[in-house]
């Protein structure tokens, strides 16, 4: 499968696409769990799977035409035999009366009602459930009842950023399909195919760390583009700075954590990318985007910096004090050497 002509609209993740194509051709299981970070193609894969399963012209082949009424309606999200549930659905369903950040039991019950319905037009009903990892334990236990004995004509496709947050009993009832961020070159190819100039595609690819969906959105959203590339520029400056400036920046980020957690995590993702570039440059396989000529002296230095960032992210997620978590991280970073 060429990265420039992606199967099912997915760049990279060929193993995941192949598994779902074979499921269509051979007959699907009752439940699938697509796992991986946000914006890497899980929703596209679920939608393509539904189209391949229901397509009027290519049913059972593992492909779909994209042109028939069924395919067009699935692409628009209006086919009666394909339902999608996520936090956005829940907010609309509750008419904005709550700011719930978890899929609740009422939504799980609504999913169960849709699973019980027979298909209107096709031989299959596909129920897509995103944000599964946000379910609290009680909601997961209620959802488990839906997975235990679904009707033979229903396929449930769950999308999840972190499978470790799900009950083992749910995982045991699903075919788990892992997806991952793609390489820099694959992301650039996707962006160029979408109409980006090479230099703009390269800059966006550096900012999105293999999340093609996020990169494609940045092509059409200047504010998102500025924010993502700004994180990259700030990360390069942070890594290249001296010990005092590194600590000062860690304090600034820590003090803003409670007001904008997402921004801090985005900055940490960007700084991971910067240290990976330094590792690649040290190994002779990449180009550090910094302008001051700084380099890491040893591969071990870059690995230590990346491990410190991973620990910081875990600490912040575990509600360790932000100043302590970020200060510990930058203290572990080696200073760059002038080439």
C-alpha positions as a printed Julia matrix, in Angstrom:
339×3 Matrix{Float64}:
   0.0     0.0    0.0
   1.53    3.29  -1.08
   1.64    6.11   1.43
   0.62    8.46  -1.4
  -2.48    6.42  -2.33
  -3.74    5.24   1.06
  -6.15    2.36   1.37
  -9.43    3.34   3.03
  -8.15    6.92   3.39
  -5.65    5.93   6.11
  -2.02    7.03   5.85
   0.24    4.49   7.54
  -1.19    1.89   9.97
  -1.33   -0.64   7.14
  -1.64   -3.57   9.58
  -4.76   -2.07  11.17
  -6.35   -1.39   7.79
  -5.52   -4.9    6.55
  -7.06   -6.48   9.65
 -10.32   -4.58   9.22
 -10.44   -5.33   5.49
 -10.05   -9.03   6.19
 -12.8    -8.77   8.81
 -15.16   -7.48   6.12
 -14.16  -10.18   3.63
 -14.26  -13.07   6.11
 -17.11  -11.89   8.34
 -16.66   -9.49  11.28
 -16.52  -10.2   14.98
 -19.18   -8.6   17.14
 -16.9    -5.92  18.65
 -13.68   -4.09  17.78
 -11.61   -1.67  19.84
  -9.5     0.78  17.82
  -6.82    2.2   20.1
  -4.25    4.96  19.75
  -3.74    8.71  20.25
  -6.23   11.27  19.03
  -6.2    12.37  15.38
  -4.41    9.35  13.92
  -7.32    8.01  11.86
  -9.45    5.9   14.21
 -12.7     7.61  13.14
 -11.76    7.35   9.47
 -10.99    3.64   9.89
 -14.32    3.04  11.66
 -16.25    4.92   8.95
 -14.42    3.08   6.15
 -15.09   -0.25   7.86
 -18.8     0.57   8.02
 -18.8     1.58   4.33
 -17.02   -1.62   3.29
 -19.46   -3.72   5.31
 -22.58   -2.02   3.94
 -21.56   -0.87   0.42
 -24.19   -1.78  -2.16
 -21.64   -2.59  -4.88
 -18.7    -4.28  -3.16
 -20.23   -6.04  -0.14
 -17.91   -8.67   1.32
 -14.84   -7.8   -0.75
 -13.05   -5.66   1.84
 -13.45   -2.5   -0.23
 -16.14    0.09  -0.86
 -17.03    2.17  -3.89
 -17.52    5.54  -2.2
 -20.1     6.54  -4.8
 -23.27    4.59  -4.04
 -26.04    6.02  -1.88
 -24.94    3.93   1.09
 -21.32    5.08   0.94
 -22.28    8.72   0.48
 -24.69    8.67   3.43
 -22.16    6.94   5.67
 -19.6     9.63   4.76
 -22.14   12.32   5.72
 -23.07   10.52   8.94
 -26.75   10.04   8.02
 -27.09    6.34   7.21
 -29.82    4.72   9.37
 -27.75    1.57   9.99
 -24.61    3.37  11.21
 -24.81    5.14  14.57
 -22.11    7.12  16.37
 -21.92    8.0   20.06
 -19.34   10.21  21.76
 -19.08   13.13  24.17
 -20.3    15.52  21.46
 -23.43   13.39  20.97
 -23.98   13.34  24.71
 -23.75   17.14  24.99
 -26.32   17.57  22.2
 -28.57   14.87  23.65
 -28.49   16.55  27.05
 -29.04   19.95  25.38
 -25.98   21.4   27.04
 -27.42   21.0   30.54
 -24.17   19.51  31.87
 -20.45   19.8   31.24
 -19.9    16.08  31.76
 -16.53   14.93  30.44
 -17.39   11.25  30.73
 -19.79    9.06  28.79
 -22.5     8.43  31.37
 -24.94    5.63  32.02
 -27.77    7.4   30.17
 -25.63    7.44  27.03
 -24.67    3.8   27.55
 -28.37    2.92  27.76
 -29.01    4.83  24.54
 -26.22    2.83  22.89
 -27.91   -0.36  24.1
 -31.19    0.71  22.53
 -29.52    1.28  19.16
 -27.72   -2.06  19.37
 -31.07   -3.79  19.86
 -32.55   -2.3   16.67
 -32.61   -4.41  13.52
 -30.96   -2.94  10.4
 -33.26   -0.77   8.31
 -31.62   -1.27   4.9
 -28.47   -3.35   5.12
 -27.56   -6.75   6.5
 -25.54   -5.17   9.3
 -25.92   -2.44  11.88
 -22.65   -0.7   12.86
 -22.52    1.16  16.17
 -19.44    3.38  16.66
 -18.65    4.49  20.23
 -15.87    7.07  20.65
 -14.38    8.4   23.92
 -14.87    4.96  25.5
 -12.02    5.53  27.94
 -13.96    8.37  29.57
 -16.58    5.95  30.97
 -16.44    5.6   34.73
 -16.47    2.04  36.1
 -20.25    1.94  36.63
 -20.84    3.04  33.01
 -18.31    0.48  31.76
 -20.09   -2.27  33.69
 -23.39   -1.22  32.13
 -21.77   -1.12  28.69
 -20.39   -4.61  29.27
 -23.94   -5.99  29.19
 -24.3    -4.62  25.65
 -21.09   -6.36  24.58
 -21.87   -9.71  26.17
 -24.75  -10.8   23.92
 -25.19   -8.41  20.98
 -27.52   -9.41  18.14
 -25.83  -11.35  15.34
 -26.37   -8.48  12.89
 -24.6    -5.83  15.02
 -20.94   -4.83  15.01
 -19.79   -2.45  17.74
 -16.66   -0.4   16.94
 -15.15    1.37  19.93
 -12.53    4.13  19.69
 -10.19    4.64  22.61
  -7.08    6.73  23.29
  -5.93    4.61  26.25
  -7.05    0.99  26.53
  -5.5     0.7   30.0
  -8.44    2.73  31.34
 -10.92    0.03  30.33
 -12.04   -2.92  32.41
 -10.32   -6.22  31.52
 -13.76   -7.74  30.97
 -14.45   -5.22  28.2
 -11.09   -5.81  26.57
 -11.65   -9.56  26.63
 -14.81   -9.18  24.53
 -13.22   -7.12  21.76
 -10.8    -7.6   18.93
  -8.21   -4.93  19.74
  -6.78   -3.06  16.75
  -3.81   -0.86  17.65
  -3.03    2.29  15.68
  -0.03    4.58  16.09
   1.28    7.95  14.91
   2.9     7.73  11.49
   6.42    8.67  10.47
   7.35   12.23   9.56
   7.65   11.33   5.87
   4.22    9.68   5.77
   2.66   12.74   7.44
   4.34   15.03   4.89
   3.03   12.85   2.04
  -0.51   13.1    3.42
  -0.32   16.87   3.72
   1.18   17.32   0.24
  -1.56   15.07  -1.18
  -4.08   17.39   0.5
  -2.6    20.38  -1.31
   0.09   21.73   1.04
   3.39   23.04  -0.27
   6.39   20.89   0.73
   7.8    23.4    3.23
   4.43   24.01   4.89
   3.75   20.26   4.99
   7.14   19.66   6.64
   6.5    22.36   9.25
   3.06   21.0   10.1
   4.35   17.41  10.22
   6.97   18.44  12.77
   4.22   19.99  14.87
   1.69   17.14  14.88
   4.05   14.24  15.7
   2.5    11.7   13.36
  -1.16   12.66  13.94
  -2.23   13.12  10.34
  -5.8    14.1   11.17
  -4.58   17.02  13.28
  -2.24   18.08  10.5
  -5.0    18.05   7.9
  -7.14   20.25  10.13
  -4.24   22.68  10.53
  -4.09   23.11   6.75
  -7.47   24.83   6.79
  -7.32   26.46  10.22
  -4.74   29.24  10.46
  -5.3    29.66  14.2
  -4.6    25.96  14.78
  -1.58   26.12  12.48
  -0.15   29.09  14.39
  -0.74   27.41  17.73
   0.86   24.1   16.74
   3.89   25.58  15.02
   4.24   28.07  17.87
   4.58   25.16  20.27
   7.39   23.76  18.11
   9.26   27.07  18.05
   8.84   27.47  21.81
  10.02   23.91  22.42
  13.18   24.41  20.35
  13.97   27.61  22.24
  13.3    25.92  25.59
  15.6    22.97  24.85
  18.37   25.24  23.54
  18.25   27.64  26.51
  20.46   27.63  29.61
  19.55   26.14  32.98
  18.09   29.38  34.34
  15.8    29.96  31.35
  14.73   26.32  31.33
  13.66   26.56  34.96
  11.97   29.93  34.45
   9.93   28.51  31.57
   8.98   25.45  33.62
   7.61   27.76  36.33
   5.62   29.78  33.78
   4.06   26.62  32.38
   3.38   25.19  35.84
   1.6    28.34  36.95
  -0.66   28.15  33.91
  -1.43   24.45  34.24
  -4.68   24.73  36.16
  -6.05   27.26  33.66
  -4.98   25.42  30.48
  -3.91   21.8   30.96
  -4.17   21.06  27.24
  -1.69   23.8   26.37
   0.88   22.41  28.8
   0.51   18.88  27.48
   0.8    20.21  23.91
   4.04   21.98  24.89
   5.37   18.77  26.42
   4.53   16.87  23.24
   6.4    19.51  21.25
   9.44   19.31  23.48
   9.44   15.52  23.11
   9.63   16.09  19.38
  12.56   18.46  19.81
  14.57   15.96  21.84
  13.75   13.18  19.36
  15.1    15.39  16.57
  18.3    15.85  18.54
  18.58   12.08  18.98
  18.05   11.5   15.27
  20.57   14.2   14.4
  23.1    12.6   16.76
  22.49    9.23  15.06
  22.97   10.8   11.65
  19.36   10.37  10.58
  17.7    13.7   11.16
  18.07   17.46  11.24
  17.76   19.5   14.44
  15.66   22.58  13.76
  17.46   24.73  16.3
  19.46   27.62  14.92
  22.25   27.91  17.48
  24.18   24.8   16.48
  23.55   23.03  19.8
  23.89   19.24  19.84
  23.68   16.45  22.39
  27.03   14.91  23.27
  25.78   11.33  23.7
  22.72    9.32  22.76
  22.21    8.61  26.46
  21.66   12.31  27.1
  18.72   12.45  24.71
  17.22    9.26  26.12
  17.48   10.67  29.65
  15.69   13.85  28.56
  12.86   11.87  26.93
  12.43    9.68  30.0
  12.22   12.82  32.15
   9.45   14.2   29.93
   7.54   10.92  30.11
   7.79   10.99  33.89
   6.62   14.61  34.0
   3.54   13.76  31.93
   2.71   10.85  34.22
   3.22   13.02  37.3
   0.93   15.76  35.98
  -1.74   13.19  35.13
  -1.38   11.84  38.68
  -1.9    15.35  40.13
   1.67   15.89  41.3
   2.27   19.6   41.92
   3.01   21.14  38.49
   6.01   23.16  39.65
   7.62   20.06  41.15
   6.9    17.88  38.13
   8.2    20.37  35.56
  11.22   21.41  37.63
  12.27   17.78  38.06
  11.98   17.32  34.31
  14.15   20.24  33.22
  16.75   19.47  35.89
  17.28   16.1   34.18
  17.86   17.67  30.75
  21.51   17.82  29.61
  22.84   21.08  28.28
  23.45   21.13  24.56
  26.99   21.39  23.29
  28.01   23.87  20.61
  29.02   21.97  17.5
